[in-house]
Amino acid sequence: MANITDDGTKHHLHLELNPIEKKKTVFRKVKAKIELPELPEPLPMSPSDHLIITHSRRVRAADFSEPWFIERSKELNFGFPLVLHRKLWEFAVITQVYRDRIAGGGRVLGFGCGIEPLPAYFAGQCASVVATDYTSDAWRSANQQSRSRDDLPYVGVCDREQMAYQVEFREVDMRDIPIDLRSGEFDFVWSSSSMEHLGSLQAGIDFVCSAMECLRAGGVAVHTTEFAYESRASTKFKTLESTDLSLYRGLDLVTLGVRLENQGDRYLSPDNWTLKLADADGSHPADSYVDHYPYNGSPEGWHLNLDIAGWKSTSVALVAIRGGV
């Protein structure tokens, strides 16, 4: 059973969801018809005077042809031509925020890492990495869960020695972060498509706020999650909330921002709380294409937006800075 949430009022509705679709098709070699610009010189390993990711933002097709995106894609070993897949965008945005604000090295902490390449990426950037995941029968059966450092992919991103010496693996429940991790010693914290699977909208918000305690003053957090940019018919302002999957709305992001500000942190809120794409930003047909279950993408491989039980959802990256500077 799932709940539709509207200002605290919950109605029960039976829905068949596929909450683990996110990661299983990420590295499919589907050719996307996209023109890649000539690659610039690699970005310097020093803090950027011009931040590329300045605010929280949603996925858009135009990002895939930006020089920064192509550079991160090479480092993450995505393969070319690029697939217009939102999961690749999440990985690229998370690593770009790190490049913008940390620039290399440091202590980094990842939650719900599964089989993503980000721990290897940060190891390759000379960071000291703590990668975490949590045992779950659903994710284990789909081969989307890590139970040790050996389960984390690294080939083409960093070498075996970097993984062995720079990456520590721990089992951590995101709903109950251990006190030793909440000691303010990390420079960078991330999660990718995890907070929406914690059982409720509130549980995801609580996680983001609690994870800020892991950061030093001025440290950076990036979390990607589901954003419901259009409600299902006859459920205006409502959203999906279930034990398996919850879809965040602009209202929920405002609530998160207020929580962060009230605890002394800085939420880099989007310029537009509705996160609707402007005409200039949404000119590529992939920005309006909505993928449906079983989420195999368009014939061109587009998978930026999807239909989840009638809601139109996409990826959003939430960025916050630890207070106390």
Residue, then its C-alpha position, 0 to 999 in steps of 0.5 A: m500500500a502507498n500513500i498520497t500526501d497532501d498537507g499531512t492527509k494520507h489516503h491509501l492506494h495500491l500501486e505497483l512500483n519499481p523503486i530499483e529501476k534507477k541504477k540497473t540500466v545506467f551503463r547500457k550502451v545505447k547511442a544518443k544522437i547528441e553532438l559533442p563539442e571539442l574537448p577543452e583542456p582538463l579543469p585545473m585541480s584547484p578551487s574554481d573562481h567560477l562555480i559551475i554548479t551554483h545552486s540546487r538544480r534538475v536534470r536537463a539535456a543541455d548539460f550533457s553537451e557542456p564541457w564540464f559534463i564531458e570531462r566528468s564523463k571521461e573521468l567516470n568512464f561513461g563511454f561515448p557517445l553519451v546516453l541521455h540518462r539521468k543517472l549519468w547526470e546525477f553522478a556528473v553533477i555530484t562530482q562537479v560540485y566536488r571539483d568546484r568546491i573541494a577540488g581534490g583530496g579531502r575526506v569524503l563520505g557516501f551514503g547508499c553507494g550500492i554499485e555506483p562508481l563514485p567511491a572510485y572516482f573520489a579515490g582517484q582524486c586522492a580523497s580519503v573515502v568512506a563508502t556506506d551501504y545498508t543491507s536490504d533484501a530488495w536491493r540485494s536481489a537486484n544486485q544493486q547493493s554493496r556489502s564490502r569494498d570489493d563490491l564497489p566498481y573501480v575499473g576505468v575510474c581508479d586503480r586497485e591500489q587506490m581502492a585498497y588504500q583510500v576507500e573504507f567500506r561500512e554498513v550504515d543505516m541512513r536513518d540512524i547515522p553512527i555518532d562517530l560519523r557525525s563528528g564534523e570531520f568530512d569535507f564532502v558528503w553525498s548520496s545518489s537516489s537514496m533518500e527517497h527510499l527511506g520510507s517517507l518524505q520526512a525520513g529523507i529530509d531527516f537524513v539530509c539534515s542529520a548528514m550535515e553533522c558529518l561535515r566540517a564548517g564549510g563542508v559540502a553536501v550533495h544529494t540527488t533524489e526524485f522530484a515530482y514536477e507534475s502531479r497525476a490527474s486529480t491529485k493537484f499538490k499531492t505526491l506519492e509516499s510509500t515505504d519503497l519510494s517517495l517523490y519530493r515536491g517543491l513544497d518539500l524542498v522548501t521544508l528541507g531548506v527551512r530545516l537546514e537554515n534553522q540548524g545553521d546550515r546554508y541550502l543552495s536553493p534553486d532559482n525557481w522553486t517549481l524547477k520547471l525548465a525555461d524554454a531556453d533550457g528545455s529545447h531538446p526533445a529529451d527534456s519533454y520525453v517521459d519514460h514509462y515502465p519498464y523504463n527502457g528509455s526512448p529509441e534514442g536512449w533518453h531517460l531523463n523523466l519518467d512516469i511513476a504511477g501517474w506522477k511525472s518525476t525527474s532527478v534533482a540535485l540538492v546542494a548545501i553548505r555546513g554552517g559555522v564558517 
